[in-house]
Amino acid sequence: MSDVVRVSGLRKAFGARTVLDGLDLTIARGEFVALLGASGSGKTTLLRVLGALDDADAGEVLVPRARTIVFQEHRLVPSKRVLANVTVALPRGEADRGRRALAEVGLENHADAWPATLSGGEAQRVALARALVRQPELLLLDEPFAALDALTRLRMQDLVGRLCQAHRPAVLLVTHDVEEAVRLADRVCVLREGRLVTDEPVRIARPRDPGDPSFAALRRRLLADLGVNTPRPDPVPTGAN
């Protein structure tokens, strides 16, 4: 696989505070990378640099021109109907393409709805359709499930996983949720003090079950890298029923 994202020696500071300090990262075409880190560690700053919303102070950042971002807030235009929101960045006359994108996220019957009538999960599905309809080579996800209830969040995770496997963009997911990262990603990175201290492939067969011992072991390692120590489960005594 060829690299879609290549970052080398990235530095970004805000005043006297250095947020990203010589960071290196690559993401291949079709690869799903999850980025974990404490609040204020620079996760969203990295995503904004990759999305050309912020400039780097130093280093090399190579990203494709075709890239889109899905934020925690859906950022739909209230005065436009759902289909118009999906096709907002497309040339005129691309309504059929927008309808196909809505069908992919299960909202083909909501094309004429107003954003205010949608649930939180539905609005995020529209935001996802709007991102994918542009056929990005790089999809940036900034905690897109954080505001959703637990059940909707799981359904959205499944949907994003399926769509990313179908469309094959390079993906960077910024999240605080370790279980979400392990569930979705091909690689999980941990950002601390401006650099990646962990960059680990996830070699667990899909679909991934949090009850799988391999899943639980990776979750513990990542939490430890984040500075959170979790107790290991007690071993089952020999001969126990």
N, C-alpha and C positions, 0 to 999 in steps of 0.2 A: 504494500500500500504506500502511496506517495503522501508526504506530509502536506496538509492544507495550511496548518499553522506552524510557524517557526518563530520562537521568541528566544532571544539570546541577550543576557546581561541587562534585562529591563530594569530601569530605575525610575521611580516616581515618588516625589516628595510633595508634601503640603506644608509650606513654611519650613520650620526646622524639623518636622517629623517625616522621616523616610518610611514610606508604606511598602514599596516594592524595592528590593535591594539586590540587584544582580540576578534576577529571576530568569531561569531557563525553562522552556516548555515546548513540546511538539505535540501536535494532534494530527493523526493520519485521516485520510478520507474514509468516511464510514465509521470512525472510531468515536465512542461515547466516553468522555472523561468527566468525572465528578470532582469538584473542588470543595474541600472542607477547610474550615478555619474558624477561630474564635471571632466574635464581633470586633470589627475594627482591624482585622488582620490584613485587609487589602483585597479580599475576594472580589467584591464588586468593582473596585478600582481596576483590577486586572481585566475584568469583563468589559468595562467601559473603554479601556485602552484598545482591546481587541475589536470592539465595535466602533472605533473611531469617534467616540464621544468625548474622550480625553486624550491628550497628547502625552507621550512618554518623555521623560526628562533626558534619558540616555538609553542606549541599547538598540537592538535591532528587533523590529516587529514586522513579520511578513504574514499577511492574512489575505484571503481572497476578496475581490471586490463584491461578490455576491454573498452577503451576510445579513442576518436578521437577528433581532433580540426579542425575547418574550420576558416581560418584567413580572414582578409579583402583582402589580396592579394591571388590569387588562388594557387600560388606556384606549378603549374604544371611543370613537367620536359620537357623543350622544345625539347629535343632529343627523346622523346617517344611519340608515337601516343596516342590518347585519351584512347583507351581501355587499353593500357599498363599502362597509368597513373592511371587508376581506379584500376587495379589489382596489382599495384606495391608492396603492402604489403601482398599479398596473396600467398599461395603455387602455384607452377607451375601447369598448367592445369586447372585453374579456370576461363578460358575465358568466359564460359557460365554464370557464376555468375556475372562477370563484365558486360556482355551485358544486363542481367536483371536489374542491377543497372542503366545502362544508359537508359534503357527503362523507368524506374521509373521517371527519370528527363527529359524525352522527347527528348533524344539525341541518340536513338538507331541507327540512320543513320549516326552518326558522329564517329563511333568506329575507323575508319581508318584515321580520320583527324589529322592534326598537331595542337598543341595548338596555334600557331601563327595565324591560320586561324579563330579562334573562336572570337566571340564578348565577351565583358566583362561579360554579363549575362550567356552566354554559358559556359565560363570558370569556373564561380562560380558553375554552375550546375554540371560540371564535378568534381569539388572539393567536392561538396556535395555527389555525387555518390561514390567517392573514400572513403569518411568518412563512409557512411552508409553500403557499401558493406562488411565492417568488422564486422557488426552487433554489434555496441558498446552498452554497458549498459549506458555509459555516453557520450553525445555529447556536446562539448564545441564550442560555436560560438562567435568569436571575431570580432564584427562589420562586418559581412560578406557582408552586402548590402551597406556599406557606399560609395563605389566608383561607384555605379551604378546610372543611371539616374532614375528619379522619377517613371516612368511607369514600368521599369524593376525591380526596387526595390519592388514595390507592387506585381508584379507577383512572384518574388522570395519569398516574405513573404508568399504568398498563398501556394506556392510549399512546403516550409519548414514546414508550419503548417500541410499540408496534410501528408507529409512523416513522421513527428514526431508522428502524431496520428496513422499511420499505423505501424511504427516500435516500438514505445513506449519506447525509451530510456529516461533516465533522461536528461534534457537539461538545460544548462545555457547559455543564450544569453547576451553578453555584448553589450550595445548600448548607444548612446547619444540621440536616437530618442524616446521621450516619447510616441508618438502615435504608433510607431512600437511595443513598449513594451506592451501597453494595447491591441493592436490588436492581439498579438500572445500568451501572457503568461497566465498561470494559476495563477501565483503569480508575483508581481513586488516588487523588493527590491531597496532601495536607499542607496548608500554607501557614508558616509561623515565622515571625520576625522578618517578613519580606521575602522569604525564600521557600521553595518547596522542600520540606523535610521528609516527605513520603511521596512516592510515586509507585504504586503497587498495582499490578494487573489482578483482575478478579477472575480466577479460574474455577468458577462454580457454575455448573450447568444450569441453563435456564429451563423452565421458570424457577426462580430462586426462592427457597423457603427459609424464612428467618429461624425456623426450628432446626435447620440443618447444622450439624456441628461445625462444618467448614465456614458457614455463614456467621455463626456466633463467634468463632475464633477470629475471623477477620474483623468483625465489628469490635471486639475487645482490643485488638491491636490498634485499630484506628482511633478508638477512644483514648487509649494510652498515649498515642501520638498527639492528641488534642489536650492532654493533661488531665484526663478523666480516668481514674482507676476503677474498674468494676470487678466484683468478686467472681471467681470461677465457680461454676455449679459444683455442688458436693458430689463426689463419686457415689455411684450406687453400690452399696455393700454386696460383696460376693454372696450369692445364695439368696438374695432378697427376692420376694415375690412381687 
